[in-house]
């Protein structure tokens, strides 16, 4: 298949028109007319993922986080941005990213469906977050343990206090600023990249806030592979996509 055919399939599911105004979804680097026999899907567009795609003889790297979110001031092969561009072009790797377009359609739908819930709905004006009702309400401590198990969190932090968890909301990645959307609407909000002020807000509004880390978005690697395999007639593999953070 040509890269353009694969791009059209991706954008049928995650149209560029719905991405956030500041975002850089779409083709990042490469020739739309290139033949693609093997794709790698990775969370991040970084040197590690690109080299992994090259080592596995891929012609296309599909990521969630866009390479072009970083500002390019020059194309110096000795700097990260330049090295990535040179490596992609020299190895004929087409790099494509779907970020907030994928977020709005599937990311948080996939994440909230990991829990035992019903009545899933969009949770905010942008269409990114999701909220739902637990099939079985839980006491707060029980719910915290449940979340740790569901999202395989070795270490995490939480703030706020509430007795029973019934309604929950989620935003993978950096969604802490959405917390104001959920005052009085849910009992618990799960997201990443929270700050001290968000913890205070949770405490002030009797809301349980659980920081499940930005890297929880790694769910897209497996899920996007499953989705594309139904429509794309090329080999698809998943990248390692390790967390940038180390926890002790």
Secondary structure, 3 states (H helix, E strand, C coil): CEHHHHHHHHHHHCCHHHCCCCCCCEEEECCCCCECCEEEEEEECCHHHHHHHHHCCCCEEEEEECHHHCCCCCCCCCCHHHHHHHHHHHCCCEEEECCHHHHHHHHHHHHHCCCCEEEEEECCCCCCCEEEEEEEEEEHHHHHHHHHHHCCCCCCEEECCCCEEEEEEEECCCCHHHHHHHCCCCCEEEECCCCHHHHHHHHHCCCEEEECCHHHHHHHHHHHHHHHHCCCCCEEEECCCCCCCCCC
